[in-house]
Each structure stands twice: as C-alpha cells, then as structure tokens.
Amino acid sequence: MDLHDFLSPQAIVADLRAGSKKQLLQQLSQRAASLTGLEDRRVLEVVLERERLGSTGFGGGVAIPHGKIEGLTSVFGLFARLNAPVDYDALDRQPVDMLFLLLAPEGAGADHLKALARVSRVFRDRVTLEKLRGSTSADALYAMLASGVHSRAA
C-alpha cells in the first residue's frame, strides 16, 4: 500500500495556520469532512478520542492523528504542513509542523494498520522530511508523497 492509494492532490494543505493543537485538529477535520462527505464534528470526535489514548505526535515535528469512522468506504489521508509549529504534546516534546490525518472505515482493521505503518515509515525518513519542509506548493508536496521515491529509503 502506497500513499497515493489513499491520498489525493486535494488532500494537501501546504501552509496551514493554527494557534493550538485543538484549532489544528478542528481545521483538519473540517477539510477532511469536505473531501469525504462526512460530518466535521464526527471526524473531530474520532480524532480527539484517539488523542485521549495518547498523543499521535510521534516526534521529529510530525503527528499522525488517526481513527476509524463510520461512513467511509476506503482509507482516506490528508497531509498538512503548518506555517509555524504548534505544541502538540508530542512524545519528544517538540512542536509539530507536519501532520498526516488518516481515517479508515470502521471495519478496515488490516487496511488501517497497513496505511498507518506506511505513513509512519515515510515520516521517519529524515531526507523526506527535509524535502517536505523545503517545498512551498501543494502540488510539489503531493508529487513527493505520491511518487514513491521515499519508498526506497523506508
């Protein structure tokens, strides 16, 4: 499973502005809802429910908020690069400047785990992170994420 299997060009936000983790998750939920047809409040509830179990900020300035939600027919991804880092209660206590929101249908056990593993491998690669941080357009970000170039390093 590659990122292009569940990430579309419309699901890239190149310069998201948010003042807090809550505001950030609200904005991501609204964007995801508009692209999936889901209710934004429900998306936010699912993401916040997962955050209560432990922060999805896994370090290096990256977070992967995720959850399973009724009404989806396939795995959905949304990538956002922030214009300024936000305190996210990450494991390494560093602020987050890149997020990958991952949503899966309620019954998508294996697909959800495969997608989550793929995203985490991509965002553990330092070279990929540097390239993503250096890019200024949504098109360029999508091209990097969907190209699979990072697959060889992961």
N, C-alpha and C positions, 0 to 999 in steps of 0.2 A: 504494500500500500504506500503510495507516494502522496505528497501534499496536494498535487494537482487533482487527486481523486476527490478531495473534499474542500478545496479552496478555489474560489473564483476571483477574477480580477475586480469584481465589485465588492469583494470582501476584504479589501486592503485599505487601511487608513494610514496615510503617510505622515500626518502631522496632527495628532490628536492632542487637544488641550484639556487637561483636567487638573483640579487642585487637590484632589484627595482620592484615595482608593475607592471610596463609595461612589463618588462622582464618575470616576473612570469606569467602574463596573456598570453604572447606570447607562452611560453613553454606549458602551459596548453592547449592552442588552438591547438598547433601542435600535442600534444598527443591525444587530443580528435578527431582531424581530422584523424589521422592514424587509430584510432579504429572504426570510424563511416563511413569513406569514404568521408567525407565532405572536402571542401577546407579549409585549416587552416586560410587563410586570412579572409574568410567569418565568421568562428567561432569567430575569434578575433574581427571583426567588430560588431557582435551581442553582445558580452560581453562588449566591450567598450561603445557601445551605451547605454546599461543598466547602466554602471558605471557613465555615464554623468548625469543620472537622480538622482543619489545619490550613495554613497558608499555601496557596498554589504558586507563590513566588519562590522558585527553587534556587535562585542565586544568579550571579552574573548580570543582574539587571533585567532578568526575564521572569515572566509569570505565565502559567498556562491554566487559567481558570477553565473549568470544565464541568460537565454534568450530563445526565440523561434526562430527556424531556419527552413527554407525550406529544404526539402530533408531528414529529419529524419522521420522514421516510428513509433518510440516509444521514450519514455523518456530515456535519457542517463545521467549517472552520472560518475564523475571521482573524486577520492579523492587524495589529495596530502598533505604530511607532509613535511614542509621545514626543512632543516638542520640548518637554522638560520632565525629568524623572519625578516619580511620585513615591512617597513612603508606602510600602505595600506589606509590611510585616514579613518580609522575605526571610528565608532560612538563614541567609548570610547577613541579614540586617541592612543590606544595601537597597537603595531605592530602585524602582523598576522603570525602565524606559521602553520596553518591548513586551507585548502580550500577544498570546495566541489563544483566542477563545475557541473551545472545542465543545460542540454539542452533539449528542448522539440520541438515536431513538431509544426508548425505554428498554426494548428487548435486544439491543445491539451489544451484548457482552463482549464477544471476541473482536468485533469491528471497532468498538470503542477503545479497547485496550491496545489494539494494533495501531490505531490512529494516534493515541496518546504516546505510545512508545516512539512512533516515527517523529512526531513533533518534538519530543524531548531530545531525541538524538540530534536533530537538526540544530536545536538551540543550545546544545552543549558544545558545538563546534565553534571555537574562537574565531576562525577565519570567516565563517559565515556570519557571525555576529558583527564583526568589523565591517564587512561588506554591507550588511543591512543598515548599520548605523551611519554609514557613509553615503547611502542613497537618499535622493531628495524627492523621488516621484513614486506614486503608487504603481505605475506601470513597471518601473525598474524593480521595485520590491517584489511584485508578483513574478516577474521574469526570473529573479533569483530564487525565489521559493519554489516555483513550479518547475524549474528547469531540471532539477535532479542533480545539478552539479555538486551540491553538498553531499549527495548520497555516497559518493566515493570516500569522503572523509569520515562519514558517520558509521 
